[in-house]
Amino acid sequence: MGNEVVIVKSGRRICGSGAAFANAPILQNKCYFEAKVQSGGVWGIGVATKSCDVNKVPLGTTPESWVLRSDGTVAHNGKIYHRITSIPEEGDMLACTFDHVEVNFYHKGKHLHCPLTGFKETVYPIIYVDDGTIVDVNFKDFVYQPPDGFSAIMFEKSLL
């Protein structure tokens, strides 16, 4: 996690300034995770390689991260690939699916149809916050049903 990031609530809440990785890489074929914006500001949700700079926000500006950002942009490597029309607000639930081909984003359970691709190495779920934002992450016991074939992130020992 970034130098100015604070993780509380048993590892489920991120606040401060910077990014934090989930503690497990995405190794299975299809995974799903959620994040709820508890307090608005600047935030992002997506996936990143371990070489991503967790102290530099916003993410999506380098080749190491693929994210949906609080301004409604979906970005990777400094390029905005999509702009969503329903900008998430405080209290909204966001989600990601990842299948090693693309990452997709969801807003209040609705598929946003704004995929990002181009993964060449192992990625981790990542959340970033800034400007007073508080985000709660959800890696199991989901609010919304994951799309068919997608499930919670499995730890490596569970894959055996």
Contact map, one row per residue, 1 for C-alpha under 8 A:
1110100000000000011110000000000000000000000000000000011000000000000000000000000000000000000000000000000000000000000000000000000000000000000000000000000000000000
1111100000000000111100000000000000000000000000000000011000000000000000000000000000000000000000000000000000000000000000000000000000000000000000000000000000000000
1111100000000000010000000000000000000000000000000000001000000000000000000000000000000000000000000000000000000000000000000000000000000000000000000000000000000000
0111110000000001110000000000000000000000000000000000001000000000000000000000000000000000000000000000000000000000000000000000000000000000000000000000000000000000
1111111000000111111100000000000000000000000000000000000000000000000000000000000000000000000000000000000000000000000000000000000000000000000000000000000000000000
0001111100000111000000000000000000000000000000000000000000000000000000000000000000000000000000000000000000000000000000000000000000000000000000000000000000000000
0000111111111110000000000000000000000000000000000000000000000000000000000000000000000000000000000000000000000000000000000000000000000000000000000000000000000000
0000011111111100000000000000000000000000000000000000000000000000000000000000000000000000000000000000000000000000000000000000000000000000000000000000000000000000
0000001111111000000000000000000000000000000000000000000000000000000000000000000000000000000000000000000000000000000000000000000000000000000000000000000000000000
0000001111111000000000000000000000000000000000000000000000000000000000000000000000000000000000000000000000000000000000000000000000000000000000000000000000000000
0000001111111100000000000000000000000000000000000000000000000000000000000000000000000000000000000000000000000000000000000000000000000000000000000000000000000000
0000001111111100000000000000000000000000000000000000000000000000000000000000000000000000000000000000000000000000000000000000000000000001110000000000000000000000
0000001111111110000000000000000000000000000000000000000000000000000000000000000000000000000000000000000000000000000000000000000000000111100000000000000000000000
0000111100111111000100000000000000000000000000000000000000000000000000000000000000000000000000000000000000000000000000000000001110000111100000000000000000000000
0000111000001111100000000000000000000000000000000000000000000000000000000000000000000000000000000000000000000000000000000000000011011110000000000000000000000000
0001110000000111110000000000000000000000000000000000000000000000000000000000000000000000000000000000000000000000000000000000000011111100000000000000000000000000
0101100000000011111000000000000000000000000000000000001000000000000000000000000000000000000000000000000000000000000000000000000111110000000000000000000000000000
1111100000000001111100000000000000000000000000000000011110000000000000000000000000000000000000000000000000000000000000000000000111000000000000000000000000000000
1100100000000000111110000000000000000000000000000000011110000000000000000000000000000000000000000000000000000000000000000000011110000000000000000000000000000000
1100100000000100011111000000000000000000000000000000010000000000000000000000000000000000000000000000000000000000000000000000011100000000000000000000000000000000
1000000000000000001111100000000000000000000000000000000000000000000000000000000000000000000000000000000000000000000000000001111000000000000000000000000000000000
0000000000000000000111111000000000000000000000000000000000000000000000000000000000000000000000000000000000000000000000000001110000000000000000000000000000000000
0000000000000000000011111000000000000000000000000000000000000000000000000000000000000000000000000000000000000000000000000001000000000000000000000000000000000000
0000000000000000000001111100000000000000000000000000000000000000000000000000000000000000000000000000000000000000000000000001000000000000000000000000000010100000
0000000000000000000001111110000000000000000000000000000000000000000000000000000000000000000000000000000000000000000000000111100000000000000000000000000000100000
0000000000000000000000011111001000000000000000000000000000000000000000000000000000000000000000000000000000000000000000000111100000000000000000000000000011000000
0000000000000000000000001111100000000000000000000000000000000000000000000000000000000000000000000000000000000000000000000100000000000000000000000000000001010000
0000000000000000000000000111111000000000000000000000000000000000000000000000000000000000000000000000000000000000000000000000000000000000000000000000000011000010
0000000000000000000000000011111000000000000000000000000000000000000000000000000000000000000000000011000000000000000000000000000000000000000000000000000000000000
0000000000000000000000000001111100000000000000000000000000000000000000000000000000000000000000001111000000000000000000000000000000000000000000000000111000000000
0000000000000000000000000101111110000000000000000000000000000000000000000000000000000000000000001110000000000000000000000000000000000000000000000000011110000000
0000000000000000000000000000011111000000000000000000000000000000000000000000000000000000000000111100000000000000000000000000000000000000001000000100011110000000
0000000000000000000000000000001111100000000000000000000000000000000000000000000000000000000000111000000000000000000000000000000000000000111101000000000110000000
0000000000000000000000000000000111110000000000000000000000000000000000000000000000000000000011110000000000000000000000000000000000000000111001000000000000000000
0000000000000000000000000000000011111000000010000000000000000000000000000000000000000000000011100000000000000000000000000000000000000011110000000000000000000000
0000000000000000000000000000000001111100000000000000000000000000000000000000000000000000001111000000000000000000000000000000000000000011100000000000000000000000
0000000000000000000000000000000000111111000000000000000000000000000000000000000000000000111111000000000000000000000000000000000000001111000000000000000000000000
0000000000000000000000000000000000011111000000000000000000000000000000000000000000000000011100000000000000000000000000000000000000001111000000000000000000000000
0000000000000000000000000000000000001111100000000000000000000000000000000000000000000000011000000000000000000000000000000000000000011110000000000000000000000000
0000000000000000000000000000000000001111111000000000000000000000000000000000000000000000110000000000000000000000000000000000000000011100000000000000000000000000
0000000000000000000000000000000000000011111000000000000000000000000001000000000000000000000000000000000000000000000000000000000011111000000000000000000000000000
0000000000000000000000000000000000000001111100000000000001000000000011100000000000000000000000000000000000000000000000000000000011111000000000000000000000000000
0000000000000000000000000000000000000001111110000000000001000000000011000000000000000000000000000000000000000000000000000000001111001000000000000000000000000000
0000000000000000000000000000000000000000011111000000000001100000001111000000000000000000000000000000000000000000000000000000001110000000000000000000000000000000
0000000000000000000000000000000000100000001111100000000000000000001110000000000000000000000000010000000000000000000000000000111100000000000000000000000000000000
0000000000000000000000000000000000000000000111110000000000000000111100000000000000000000000000010000001000000000000000000000111000000000000000000000000000000000
0000000000000000000000000000000000000000000011111000000000000000111000000000000000000000000000000000001000000000000000000011110000000000000000000000000000000000
0000000000000000000000000000000000000000000001111111000000000001110000000000000000000000000000000000000000000000000000000011110000000000000000000000000000000000
0000000000000000000000000000000000000000000000111111000000000001100000000000000000000000000000000000000000000000000000001111000000000000000000000000000000000000
0000000000000000000000000000000000000000000000011111000000000001000000000000000000000000000000000000000000000000000000000111000000000000000000000000000000000000
0000000000000000000000000000000000000000000000011111100000000001000000000000000000000000000000000000000000000000000000000000000000000000000000000000000000000000
0000000000000000000000000000000000000000000000011111110000000101100000000000000000000000000000000000000000000000000000000000000000000000000000000000000000000000
0000000000000000000000000000000000000000000000000011111100000000000000000000000000000000000000000000000000000000000000000000000000000000000000000000000000000000
1100000000000000011100000000000000000000000000000001111110000000000000000000000000000000000000000000000000000000000000000000000100000000000000000000000000000000
1111000000000000111000000000000000000000000000000000111110000000000000000000000000000000000000000000000000000000000000000000000000000000000000000000000000000000
0000000000000000011000000000000000000000000000000000111111100000000000000000000000000000000000000000000000000000000000000000000000000000000000000000000000000000
0000000000000000011000000000000000000000000000000000011111100000000000000000000000000000000000000000000000000000000000000000000111000000000000000000000000000000
0000000000000000000000000000000000000000011100000000000111111000000010000000000000000000000000000000000000000000000000000000000100000000000000000000000000000000
0000000000000000000000000000000000000000000100000000000111111100111000000001000000000000000000000000000000000000000000000000000100000000000000000000000000000000
0000000000000000000000000000000000000000000000000000000001111111111000000111111000000000000000000000000000000000000000000000000000000000000000000000000000000000
0000000000000000000000000000000000000000000000000000000001111110100000000011111000000000000000000000000000000000000000000000000000000000000000000000000000000000
0000000000000000000000000000000000000000000000000001000000111111100000000001110000000000000000000000000000000000000000000000000000000000000000000000000000000000
0000000000000000000000000000000000000000000000000000000000011111100000000001110000000000000000000000000000000000000000000000000000000000000000000000000000000000
0000000000000000000000000000000000000000000000011111000000010111110000000001100000000000000000000000000000000000000000000000000000000000000000000000000000000000
0000000000000000000000000000000000000000000001111001000000111111111000000001100000000000000000000000000000000000000000000000000000000000000000000000000000000000
0000000000000000000000000000000000000000000001110000000000110001111100000111100000000000000000000000001000000000000100000000000000000000000000000000000000000000
0000000000000000000000000000000000000000000111100000000000110000111110000111000000000000000000000000000000000000000000000000000000000000000000000000000000000000
0000000000000000000000000000000000000000000111000000000000000000011111011110000000000000000000000000000010000000000000000000000000000000000000000000000000000000
0000000000000000000000000000000000000000011110000000000001000000001111111110000000000000000000000000000000000000000000000000000000000000000000000000000000000000
0000000000000000000000000000000000000000111100000000000000000000000111111000000000000011000000000000000000000000000000000000000000000000000000000000000000000000
0000000000000000000000000000000000000000010000000000000000000000000011111000000000000010000000000000000000000000000000000000000000000000000000000000000000000000
0000000000000000000000000000000000000000000000000000000000000000000111111100000000111111000000000000000000000000000000000000000000000000000000000000000000000000
0000000000000000000000000000000000000000000000000000000000000000000111111110000111110000000000000000000000000000000000000000000000000000000000000000000000000000
0000000000000000000000000000000000000000000000000000000000010000011110011111000111110000000000000000000000000000010100000000000000000000000000000000000000000000
0000000000000000000000000000000000000000000000000000000000011000011110001111111111000000000000000000000000000000000100000000000000000000000000000000000000000000
0000000000000000000000000000000000000000000000000000000000111111111000000111111110000000000000000000000000000000000100000000000000000000000000000000000000000000
0000000000000000000000000000000000000000000000000000000000011111110000000011111000000000000000000000000000000000000000000000000000000000000000000000000000000000
0000000000000000000000000000000000000000000000000000000000011110000000000011111100000000000000000000000000000000000000000000000000000000000000000000000000000000
0000000000000000000000000000000000000000000000000000000000011000000000000011111110000000000000000000000000000000000000000000000000000000000000000000000000000000
0000000000000000000000000000000000000000000000000000000000000000000000001111011111100000000000000000000000000000000000000000000000000000000000000000000000000000
0000000000000000000000000000000000000000000000000000000000000000000000001111001111100000000000000000000000000000010100000000000000000000000000000000000000000000
0000000000000000000000000000000000000000000000000000000000000000000000001110000111110000000000000000000000000000010000000000000000000000000000000000000000000000
0000000000000000000000000000000000000000000000000000000000000000000000011100000111111000000000000000000000000000000000000000000000000000000000000000000000000000
0000000000000000000000000000000000000000000000000000000000000000000000011100000001111110000000000000000000000001010000000000000000000000000000000000000000000000
0000000000000000000000000000000000000000000000000000000000000000000000010000000000111110000000000000000000000000000000000000000000000000000000000000000000000000
0000000000000000000000000000000000000000000000000000000000000000000000010000000000011111000000000000000000000000000000000000000000000000000000000000000000000000
0000000000000000000000000000000000000000000000000000000000000000000001110000000000011111100000000000000000000000000000000000000000000000000000000000000000000000
0000000000000000000000000000000000000000000000000000000000000000000001010000000000000111110101000000000000100000000000000000000000000000000000000000000000000000
0000000000000000000000000000000000001001000000000000000000000000000000000000000000000011111100000000000000000000000000000000000000000000000000000000000000000000
0000000000000000000000000000000000001111000000000000000000000000000000000000000000000001111100000000000000000000000000000000000000000000000000000000000000000000
0000000000000000000000000000000000011110000000000000000000000000000000000000000000000000111110000000000000000000000000000000000000000000000000000000000000000000
0000000000000000000000000000000000011100000000000000000000000000000000000000000000000001111111000000000000110000000000000000000000000000000000000000000000000000
0000000000000000000000000000000001111000000000000000000000000000000000000000000000000000001111100000000000111000000000000000000000000000000000000000000000000000
0000000000000000000000000000000001111000000000000000000000000000000000000000000000000001000111110000000011111000000000000000000000000000000000000000000000000000
0000000000000000000000000000000111100000000000000000000000000000000000000000000000000000000011111000000011101000000000000000000000000000000000000000000000000000
0000000000000000000000000000000111000000000011000000000000000000000000000000000000000000000001111100001111000000000000000000000000000000000000000000000000000000
0000000000000000000000000000011110000000000000000000000000000000000000000000000000000000000000111110001110000000000000000000000000000000000000000000010000000000
0000000000000000000000000000011100000000000000000000000000000000000000000000000000000000000000011111111100000000000000000000000000000000000000000000000000000000
0000000000000000000000000000111000000000000000000000000000000000000000000000000000000000000000001111111000000000000000000000000000000000000000000000000000000000
0000000000000000000000000000110000000000000000000000000000000000000000000000000000000000000000000111111000000000000000100000000000000000000000000000000000000000
0000000000000000000000000000000000000000000000000000000000000000000000000000000000000000000000000111111000000000000011100000000000000000000000000000000000000000
0000000000000000000000000000000000000000000000000000000000000000000000000000000000000000000000000111111100000000001111100000000000000000000000000000000000000000
0000000000000000000000000000000000000000000001100000000000000000010000000000000000000000000000011111111110000000001110000000000000000000000000000000000000000000
0000000000000000000000000000000000000000000000000000000000000000000000000000000000000000000000011100011111000011111100000000000000000000000000000000000000000000
0000000000000000000000000000000000000000000000000000000000000000000100000000000000000000000001111000001111100011111000000000000000000000000000000000000000000000
0000000000000000000000000000000000000000000000000000000000000000000000000000000000000000000001110000000111111111000000000000000000000000000000000000000000000000
0000000000000000000000000000000000000000000000000000000000000000000000000000000000000001000111100000000011111111000000000000000000000000000000000000000000000000
0000000000000000000000000000000000000000000000000000000000000000000000000000000000000000000111000000000001111100000000000000000000000000000000010000000000000000
0000000000000000000000000000000000000000000000000000000000000000000000000000000000000000000011100000000001111110000000000000000000000000000000011000000000000000
0000000000000000000000000000000000000000000000000000000000000000000000000000000000000000000000000000000001111111000000000000000000000000000000000000000000000000
0000000000000000000000000000000000000000000000000000000000000000000000000000000000000000000000000000000111101111100000000000000000000000000000000000000000000000
0000000000000000000000000000000000000000000000000000000000000000000000000000000000010000000000000000000111100111110000000000000000000000000000000000000000000000
0000000000000000000000000000000000000000000000000000000000000000000000000000000000000000000000000000000110000011111000000000000000000000000000000000000000000000
0000000000000000000000000000000000000000000000000000000000000000000000000100000011010000000000000000000110000001111100000000000000000000000000000000000000000000
0000000000000000000000000000000000000000000000000000000000000000000000000000000000000000000000000000011110000000111110000000000000000000000000000000000000000000
0000000000000000000000000000000000000000000000000000000000000000010000000111000010000000000000000000011100000000011111000000000000000000000000000000000000000000
0000000000000000000000000000000000000000000000000000000000000000000000000000000000000000000000000000111000000000001111100000000000000000000000000000000000000000
0000000000000000000000000000000000000000000000000000000000000000000000000000000000000000000000000000110000000000000111110000000000000000000000000000000000000000
0000000000000000000000000000000000000000000000000000000000000000000000000000000000000000000000000001110000000000000011111110000000000000000000000000000000000000
0000000000000000000000000000000000000000000000000000000000000000000000000000000000000000000000000000000000000000000001111100000000000000000000000000000000000000
0000000000000000000000000000000000000000000000001000000000000000000000000000000000000000000000000000000000000000000000111110000000000000000000000000000000000000
0000000000000000000000001110000000000000000000001100000000000000000000000000000000000000000000000000000000000000000000111111000000000000000000000000000000000000
0000000000000000000000001100000000000000000000111100000000000000000000000000000000000000000000000000000000000000000000101111100000000000000000000000000000000000
0000000000000000000011111100000000000000000000111100000000000000000000000000000000000000000000000000000000000000000000000111110000000000000000000000000000000000
0000000000000000000011001100000000000000000011110000000000000000000000000000000000000000000000000000000000000000000000000011111000000000000000000000000000000000
0000000000000000001111000000000000000000000011110000000000000000000000000000000000000000000000000000000000000000000000000001111100000000000000000000000000000000
0000000000000100001110000000000000000000001111000000000000000000000000000000000000000000000000000000000000000000000000000000111110000000000000000000000000000000
0000000000000100111100000000000000000000001110000000010011100000000000000000000000000000000000000000000000000000000000000000011111000000000000000000000000000000
0000000000000111111000000000000000000000111100000000000010000000000000000000000000000000000000000000000000000000000000000000001111111110000000000000000000000000
0000000000000011110000000000000000000000111000000000000010000000000000000000000000000000000000000000000000000000000000000000000111111000000000000000000000000000
0000000000000001100000000000000000000000110000000000000000000000000000000000000000000000000000000000000000000000000000000000000011111000000000000000000000000000
0000000000000011100000000000000000000011110000000000000000000000000000000000000000000000000000000000000000000000000000000000000011111100000000000000000000000000
0000000000000011000000000000000000001111111000000000000000000000000000000000000000000000000000000000000000000000000000000000000011111110000000000000000000000000
0000000000001111000000000000000000001111000000000000000000000000000000000000000000000000000000000000000000000000000000000000000010011111000000000000000000000000
0000000000001110000000000000000000111110000000000000000000000000000000000000000000000000000000000000000000000000000000000000000010001111100000000000000000000000
0000000000011100000000000000000000111100000000000000000000000000000000000000000000000000000000000000000000000000000000000000000000000111110000000000000000000000
0000000000011100000000000000000011110000000000000000000000000000000000000000000000000000000000000000000000000000000000000000000000000011111000000000000000000000
0000000000010000000000000000000011100000000000000000000000000000000000000000000000000000000000000000000000000000000000000000000000000001111111000000000000000000
0000000000000000000000000000000111000000000000000000000000000000000000000000000000000000000000000000000000000000000000000000000000000000111111000000000110000000
0000000000000000000000000000000010000000000000000000000000000000000000000000000000000000000000000000000000000000000000000000000000000000011111000000000100000000
0000000000000000000000000000000000000000000000000000000000000000000000000000000000000000000000000000000000000000000000000000000000000000011111100000000000000000
0000000000000000000000000000000011000000000000000000000000000000000000000000000000000000000000000000000000000000000000000000000000000000011111111100000000000000
0000000000000000000000000000000000000000000000000000000000000000000000000000000000000000000000000000000000000000000000000000000000000000000011111000000000000000
0000000000000000000000000000000000000000000000000000000000000000000000000000000000000000000000000000000000011000000000000000000000000000000001111100000000000000
0000000000000000000000000000000000000000000000000000000000000000000000000000000000000000000000000000000000001000000000000000000000000000000001111110000000000000
0000000000000000000000000000000100000000000000000000000000000000000000000000000000000000000000000000000000000000000000000000000000000000000001011111111000000000
0000000000000000000000000000000000000000000000000000000000000000000000000000000000000000000000000000000000000000000000000000000000000000000000001111110000000000
0000000000000000000000000000000000000000000000000000000000000000000000000000000000000000000000000000000000000000000000000000000000000000000000000111110000000000
0000000000000000000000000000010000000000000000000000000000000000000000000000000000000000000000000000000000000000000000000000000000000000000000000111111000000000
0000000000000000000000000000011100000000000000000000000000000000000000000000000000000000000000001000000000000000000000000000000000000000000000000111111100000000
0000000000000000000000000000011100000000000000000000000000000000000000000000000000000000000000000000000000000000000000000000000000000000000000000100111110000000
0000000000000000000000000000001110000000000000000000000000000000000000000000000000000000000000000000000000000000000000000000000000000000001100000000011111000000
0000000000000000000000010101001110000000000000000000000000000000000000000000000000000000000000000000000000000000000000000000000000000000001000000000001111100000
0000000000000000000000000111000000000000000000000000000000000000000000000000000000000000000000000000000000000000000000000000000000000000000000000000000111110110
0000000000000000000000011000000000000000000000000000000000000000000000000000000000000000000000000000000000000000000000000000000000000000000000000000000011111110
0000000000000000000000000010000000000000000000000000000000000000000000000000000000000000000000000000000000000000000000000000000000000000000000000000000001111111
0000000000000000000000000000000000000000000000000000000000000000000000000000000000000000000000000000000000000000000000000000000000000000000000000000000000111111
0000000000000000000000000000000000000000000000000000000000000000000000000000000000000000000000000000000000000000000000000000000000000000000000000000000001111111
0000000000000000000000000001000000000000000000000000000000000000000000000000000000000000000000000000000000000000000000000000000000000000000000000000000001111111
0000000000000000000000000000000000000000000000000000000000000000000000000000000000000000000000000000000000000000000000000000000000000000000000000000000000011111
